[in-house]
Amino acid sequence: MNDNINSEDRIEVCQSNIIHNNIIEKAREEMPDEEILYDMAELFKIFGDTTRIRILYALSSSEMCVCDIATLLNMTQSAISHQLRLLKQASLVKYRRSGRTVYYSLCDDHIKTIFEQGLSHVQE
């Protein structure tokens, strides 16, 4: 074993080979279908981009139009529009038209909760 590895970085493994069937069966029963887990993994991939996280953070406080988001993030409207399209496809943001202006906001309170929980976790 490499002695240079910090004890916090080591992965502990079982020293015995006892299978706990009751625990395994409970986990199996509670585990969602593979398709649901796939969709969940896809959702978290969307959160894997700093620009999209910044957009979601901005929208968590107020709805905004593309030009406002672009100005806030110091990016082009085209780049913001591309990211908003991905967020919309993932049902994370929605939009409404007011005349010639399109305003974006978070799709629902679930999104804000997911975002707040993630932020809280990394700030621990």
N, C-alpha and C positions, 0 to 999 in steps of 0.2 A: 504494500500500500504506500502511496505517496505521502510522506510526512509533511510536505509543504501545503497540503490541503487544510484549510481552516476547518475546525470541527463543525462549524455552522453550515458548511458547504457539503458535508458528507451525507450520503443517503444511507439511512439505516435499513438493514434487511433482516428478515426473520432468521433467527438462529435455529429454529425448529421447523419442521415440515408438516405442521398440523393444519388441515383445512377446516375452516369453520363454516360448515354447510349452511347453518341457520343464518349467518350474516350474509353469505353469498346469495342465498335464496331471497332474502329481504331486499337486497340491493337490486337483484334481477327483476323482482316484481315492481319496484319503484322506478326503474329506469325507463325513460320515455322511448318510444319507437325510434329506430335508426333515422328515419326521415326527419323527425322533430329535432334530433341532435344535430343532423346535418344543417338544417335551417338555422339552428342556434349558432353553430360554428360560422356560418356565412354572415350572420348578424354581427358577431364579434369581429370578423374581418373588416367590416365597415368601420368599426371603432379603431382599427389599426393604422389610421392615417392622421397625422397631426393637423393637417388642414381641415379635415372633416370634424375632428374634435373641436377645433377653434370655432368652426361654423356652428356646431351644436351648442357650444358654450355661449356664443353670442345670441343665438336664438332662444336660449333658456331664459334670458332676461326680457326679450321683447321680439316681436315679429320685425323683420327687416326686409328691405328690397335688396336686389343683387348689388346695386351700386353702393348702398350703405355697407354691405358686408365686404365688398371689394375694397372700399376706402378704409374700413376698420382694420382689415388684415393686410393692407398694402399689397394687393394682388389685382390681377386683371379681372374684369367682369366675366370674360370667357372662362378663365380658370375656376372662378367661383361657380359659374353656371354648370360646368362639368361635374364638380363635386356635389352640387345640389341635386343634379339628375340622379347620381348614385344614391344619395340620401333619400330621395323621393322613391326610387325603385325599391329601397329597403323598408319603405313605410316609416321612415324616421322623421321626415318633414312633409309638410303639406303647404299649399299655396292658395292665395286668393287674389283676384284681380280687382283693382280699383282704378277705373279708367285705363290708362296706358301703363300703369305701374303694377307689378306683381310683387306681393308680399309673401315672405316665407315665414313659417313658424314650426315649432315642434309638433309632431303629429298628435301626440296625446301625453297625458301625465306619466305613462309608463316610461317613455323615453327620458323625461326629466329625472325620474327615479333611478333608472339605470345609470344615467350620467352622474347624478349626485352620489350614488353608491360607489361608482368607480373612482370618482374624485376623492371621496372620503377615504377609500382604501389606500390610495397612493399617498395621501397626506398623513397617514398614521405614523 
